[in-house]
């Protein structure tokens, strides 16, 4: 089988495609023929040794996948050969085959295609944990989403609307904002062409948003936080901008506001039952049409570096997937 291998820390173009032996599951493990693997911004950071998760070299990147069970190890009772499954793992998804712990899989709901199944765990898991659990967003409240056209951003918009909130989407181009509107955003802000604070003030009648969802960091964090409403919750989701912002802590005092950290991977590991309940709720929303992953690109395994470069250059809206069989 073929797999993408990271042999040394570096940019996506340093990755190589290699022929590796077919996988065999051990006790408590499941072997999967990978049909699709979701690509995420952390993948760009992991191969450069710039992420909190640091696998040992060499390794195959990629953390979320969908596929068909090809073999099960001793003691596995929740899967059988031929089952269509979703898996979220530390690494290994950018390959034609992978072995995962049995507890890392869940069945693909009837009617869901492999690409959609591979695009839902990290982005929607992160955004559900952020918006529902950490922010406790309520119907009638207002949420501002920065970097709203990315994978987690669009997921946050849809989840906010599923909860009955008013959602303001902020992104860097009118084209991206049009996609945000298609996914439910009530108001849009192009922060590359105007003053972000003034735009937030106008969009909230001067009250400020109740929740700010920030997967971007960088230069927009402080003006956004200065605009937050009373008792607002600022969700620190990530730093796609590449810069970790420094915020004056007196702002939290003046607004009675909270800075709230969001680390879905650690939440899923520490609180697996709560994470499973969240995924089940989202599967219900998916069946109802309240959420619908936006997949803007599909790449062959040999084009994995291109997919990662496109994400790093912010050319991607929603999600892109690798299709290893191509």
C-alpha positions as CSV (number, residue, x, y, z in Angstrom):
1,X,0.0,0.0,0.0
2,X,1.0,3.6,-0.5
3,X,1.4,6.3,2.2
4,X,2.6,9.8,2.6
5,X,5.7,9.8,4.9
6,X,7.3,12.7,6.8
7,X,11.0,11.8,7.2
8,X,12.2,15.2,8.4
9,X,10.6,18.3,9.8
10,X,9.8,20.7,7.0
11,X,7.3,22.2,4.6
12,X,4.7,20.1,2.7
13,X,7.0,19.7,-0.4
14,X,9.4,17.6,1.7
15,X,6.8,14.8,2.1
16,X,7.3,11.7,0.1
17,X,5.0,8.9,-1.2
18,X,6.2,5.4,-0.3
19,X,5.2,1.8,-0.8
20,X,4.7,0.2,2.6
21,X,3.6,-3.3,3.7
22,X,-0.1,-3.9,4.1
23,X,-1.2,-3.3,7.7
24,X,-2.3,-6.0,10.2
25,X,-4.3,-5.2,13.3
26,X,-3.2,-6.2,16.7
27,X,-5.4,-7.0,19.7
28,X,-8.0,-4.3,20.2
29,X,-7.2,-2.7,16.8
30,X,-9.0,-2.3,13.5
31,X,-7.4,-2.2,10.0
32,X,-9.2,0.2,7.5
33,X,-9.0,0.7,3.8
34,X,-9.0,4.5,3.7
35,X,-11.5,6.0,1.2
36,X,-11.0,9.7,2.2
37,X,-8.9,11.6,4.7
38,X,-9.7,15.1,5.9
39,X,-6.9,17.8,5.7
40,X,-6.6,20.3,8.5
41,X,-4.4,23.3,9.3
42,X,-2.8,21.4,12.2
43,X,-1.4,19.0,9.6
44,X,0.7,21.8,8.2
45,X,2.1,22.6,11.6
46,X,2.7,19.0,12.7
47,X,5.0,18.2,9.8
48,X,7.1,21.3,10.8
49,X,7.2,20.3,14.5
50,X,5.2,23.4,15.3
51,X,2.2,21.8,17.0
52,X,1.6,20.6,20.5
53,X,1.3,17.0,19.2
54,X,4.8,15.8,18.1
55,X,5.0,12.3,16.6
56,X,8.3,10.6,16.2
57,X,10.0,10.6,12.8
58,X,9.3,9.0,10.3
59,X,5.5,9.1,10.4
60,X,2.4,9.5,8.1
61,X,0.4,12.7,8.8
62,X,-3.4,13.0,8.7
63,X,-5.7,12.7,11.7
64,X,-9.2,12.0,10.4
65,X,-10.5,9.5,7.9
66,X,-13.3,7.4,6.6
67,X,-13.1,4.0,5.0
68,X,-14.0,0.3,5.1
69,X,-12.9,-2.2,7.8
70,X,-10.5,-4.7,6.2
71,X,-9.6,-6.7,9.3
72,X,-10.2,-6.7,13.0
73,X,-7.8,-7.7,15.8
74,X,-8.5,-10.0,18.8
75,X,-11.1,-8.8,21.2
76,X,-12.7,-6.3,18.9
77,X,-16.5,-6.4,19.2
78,X,-17.6,-3.0,17.8
79,X,-16.6,-3.6,14.2
80,X,-16.5,-6.3,11.5
81,X,-15.0,-6.6,8.1
82,X,-16.9,-4.5,5.5
83,X,-18.2,-1.9,8.0
84,X,-18.0,1.7,6.8
85,X,-16.4,3.7,9.6
86,X,-15.1,7.1,10.6
87,X,-11.9,7.4,12.7
88,X,-10.0,10.2,14.4
89,X,-6.4,9.4,15.2
90,X,-3.1,11.1,16.1
91,X,-1.5,10.5,12.7
92,X,-1.5,8.0,9.8
93,X,-4.6,9.0,7.8
94,X,-2.8,10.0,4.5
95,X,-2.4,6.4,3.4
96,X,-4.3,3.7,1.6
97,X,-4.5,1.6,4.8
98,X,-4.3,2.4,8.5
99,X,-4.5,0.6,11.8
100,X,-6.5,2.4,14.6
101,X,-7.6,1.5,18.1
102,X,-11.1,0.1,18.0
103,X,-12.4,2.8,20.4
104,X,-11.3,5.4,17.8
105,X,-14.0,4.4,15.2
106,X,-17.7,5.1,14.8
107,X,-20.0,3.9,12.1
108,X,-20.8,6.1,9.1
109,X,-24.5,7.0,9.3
110,X,-26.7,5.6,6.4
111,X,-26.6,7.8,3.3
112,X,-23.4,9.7,4.2
113,X,-20.6,9.6,1.6
114,X,-17.0,8.9,2.5
115,X,-15.8,12.5,1.7
116,X,-18.4,14.0,4.1
117,X,-17.6,11.4,6.8
118,X,-13.9,12.3,6.6
119,X,-14.6,16.0,6.9
120,X,-16.7,16.1,10.1
121,X,-14.7,15.0,13.1
122,X,-12.1,17.6,13.7
123,X,-13.8,20.8,12.4
124,X,-17.3,20.1,13.7
125,X,-15.9,18.4,16.8
126,X,-13.8,21.5,17.6
127,X,-16.6,23.9,16.9
128,X,-19.2,22.0,18.9
129,X,-16.9,21.7,21.9
130,X,-16.2,25.4,21.5
131,X,-19.6,26.8,20.9
132,X,-21.9,24.4,22.9
133,X,-19.6,23.3,25.7
134,X,-17.1,26.1,26.3
135,X,-19.1,29.1,25.3
136,X,-22.5,27.8,26.3
137,X,-24.0,29.8,23.4
138,X,-27.8,30.3,23.8
139,X,-30.6,31.0,21.5
140,X,-31.0,34.8,20.9
141,X,-27.3,35.5,21.6
142,X,-24.9,36.9,19.0
143,X,-21.7,35.2,18.0
144,X,-18.9,36.7,15.8
145,X,-16.8,34.1,13.9
146,X,-13.4,35.2,12.7
147,X,-11.8,33.3,9.8
148,X,-15.4,32.2,9.1
149,X,-14.9,30.6,5.7
150,X,-12.4,28.0,6.9
151,X,-13.4,24.5,8.0
152,X,-13.9,25.3,11.7
153,X,-15.4,28.7,10.9
154,X,-18.2,27.3,8.7
155,X,-18.8,24.6,11.2
156,X,-19.2,27.3,13.9
157,X,-21.6,29.3,11.8
158,X,-23.8,26.2,11.3
159,X,-23.7,25.2,14.9
160,X,-24.5,28.7,16.1
161,X,-27.6,28.7,13.8
162,X,-28.6,25.3,15.0
163,X,-28.7,26.7,18.5
164,X,-30.8,29.7,17.5
165,X,-28.1,32.3,17.7
166,X,-27.4,35.3,15.5
167,X,-24.1,34.8,13.7
168,X,-21.8,37.4,12.2
169,X,-19.1,36.0,9.9
170,X,-15.8,37.8,9.3
171,X,-13.4,36.8,6.6
172,X,-10.8,38.3,4.2
173,X,-12.8,38.4,0.9
174,X,-16.3,38.9,-0.5
175,X,-16.0,35.5,-2.2
176,X,-15.4,33.8,1.2
177,X,-18.2,35.7,2.8
178,X,-20.6,34.6,0.1
179,X,-20.0,31.0,1.2
180,X,-20.5,32.0,4.8
181,X,-23.9,33.4,3.8
182,X,-24.8,30.1,2.1
183,X,-24.1,28.3,5.4
184,X,-26.3,30.6,7.5
185,X,-24.4,33.7,8.5
186,X,-26.8,36.6,9.2
187,X,-24.3,39.4,8.8
188,X,-20.8,39.5,7.1
189,X,-17.7,41.6,7.7
190,X,-14.8,41.9,5.2
191,X,-12.0,42.6,7.6
192,X,-9.5,43.2,4.8
193,X,-11.3,46.3,3.5
194,X,-12.6,48.1,6.6
195,X,-12.2,48.8,10.3
196,X,-13.1,45.6,12.2
197,X,-14.2,47.4,15.4
198,X,-16.5,49.8,13.6
199,X,-18.0,47.0,11.6
200,X,-18.6,44.9,14.7
201,X,-20.1,48.0,16.5
202,X,-22.5,48.5,13.5
203,X,-23.5,44.9,13.3
204,X,-24.4,44.7,17.0
205,X,-25.9,48.1,17.6
206,X,-22.9,49.0,19.8
207,X,-23.5,46.1,22.2
208,X,-20.8,43.8,21.0
209,X,-21.1,40.0,20.4
210,X,-21.8,37.7,23.3
211,X,-19.4,35.1,21.9
212,X,-16.3,35.6,19.7
213,X,-15.0,32.4,17.9
214,X,-11.3,33.0,17.0
215,X,-9.3,30.3,15.1
216,X,-7.1,33.0,13.5
217,X,-5.2,34.9,16.2
218,X,-2.8,37.6,14.9
219,X,-3.8,41.2,14.4
220,X,-7.5,40.8,14.6
221,X,-7.6,39.4,18.1
222,X,-7.3,42.6,20.1
223,X,-9.7,44.7,18.1
224,X,-12.2,41.9,18.3
225,X,-11.8,41.4,22.0
226,X,-12.1,45.2,22.6
227,X,-15.5,44.9,20.8
228,X,-16.9,42.1,22.9
229,X,-20.1,42.5,24.8
230,X,-20.7,42.5,28.6
231,X,-20.1,39.0,30.0
232,X,-18.8,38.0,26.6
233,X,-16.9,34.8,26.0
234,X,-13.8,34.9,23.7
235,X,-13.0,31.4,22.3
236,X,-9.3,30.8,21.7
237,X,-9.5,28.1,19.1
238,X,-6.2,28.4,17.2
239,X,-3.7,30.6,15.4
240,X,-4.0,30.1,11.7
241,X,-2.5,33.6,11.2
242,X,0.8,32.2,12.6
243,X,1.0,34.8,15.3
244,X,-0.1,34.2,18.9
245,X,-1.6,37.5,20.0
246,X,-0.9,39.3,23.3
247,X,-4.1,40.8,24.9
248,X,-4.2,43.4,27.7
249,X,-5.8,41.6,30.6
250,X,-7.5,44.7,31.8
251,X,-10.0,44.2,28.9
252,X,-11.4,41.2,30.6
253,X,-12.0,43.3,33.7
254,X,-13.7,46.2,31.9
255,X,-16.1,43.9,30.0
256,X,-16.6,41.2,32.7
257,X,-15.5,39.0,29.8
258,X,-13.9,35.6,29.7
259,X,-11.0,34.2,27.7
260,X,-11.9,30.5,27.0
261,X,-9.4,28.0,25.7
262,X,-10.6,25.3,23.2
263,X,-8.5,22.1,22.7
264,X,-10.9,19.6,21.2
265,X,-8.3,16.8,20.9
266,X,-7.5,16.8,24.6
267,X,-11.3,17.1,25.4
268,X,-12.0,14.0,23.2
269,X,-9.2,12.1,25.0
270,X,-10.2,13.1,28.6
271,X,-13.9,13.1,28.2
272,X,-14.7,10.5,25.6
273,X,-18.4,10.0,26.6
274,X,-19.1,13.8,26.3
275,X,-17.4,13.9,23.0
276,X,-19.4,10.9,21.7
277,X,-22.6,12.6,22.9
278,X,-21.6,15.7,20.9
279,X,-20.9,13.7,17.8
280,X,-24.3,12.0,18.1
281,X,-26.0,15.4,18.4
282,X,-24.2,16.6,15.3
283,X,-25.1,13.5,13.3
284,X,-28.7,14.3,14.2
285,X,-28.3,17.9,12.9
286,X,-26.7,16.5,9.8
287,X,-29.7,14.3,9.1
288,X,-32.0,17.3,9.6
289,X,-30.0,19.4,7.2
290,X,-28.9,21.9,9.9
291,X,-25.2,21.2,9.2
292,X,-23.6,20.3,5.8
293,X,-19.8,20.2,5.5
294,X,-18.5,22.3,2.6
295,X,-15.9,20.3,0.7
296,X,-14.1,22.6,-1.7
297,X,-11.4,20.3,-3.0
298,X,-10.4,16.7,-3.5
299,X,-6.8,15.6,-4.0
300,X,-5.1,12.4,-5.0
301,X,-2.6,10.9,-2.5
302,X,0.3,12.1,-4.6
303,X,-1.0,15.7,-4.4
304,X,-1.1,15.8,-0.6
305,X,1.6,18.5,-0.5
306,X,-0.5,20.6,-2.8
307,X,-3.5,20.3,-0.5
308,X,-1.4,21.3,2.5
309,X,0.1,24.2,0.7
310,X,-3.3,25.4,-0.4
311,X,-4.5,25.3,3.3
312,X,-1.4,27.2,4.4
313,X,-1.9,29.9,1.8
314,X,-5.6,30.2,2.8
315,X,-6.8,29.3,-0.6
316,X,-9.3,26.8,0.9
317,X,-12.9,27.3,2.0
318,X,-14.5,24.7,4.2
319,X,-12.7,21.4,4.0
320,X,-10.5,19.5,1.5
321,X,-10.0,15.8,1.5
322,X,-7.3,13.3,0.2
323,X,-8.7,10.3,-1.7
324,X,-5.8,7.8,-1.3
325,X,-7.1,5.3,-3.9
326,X,-6.5,7.9,-6.7
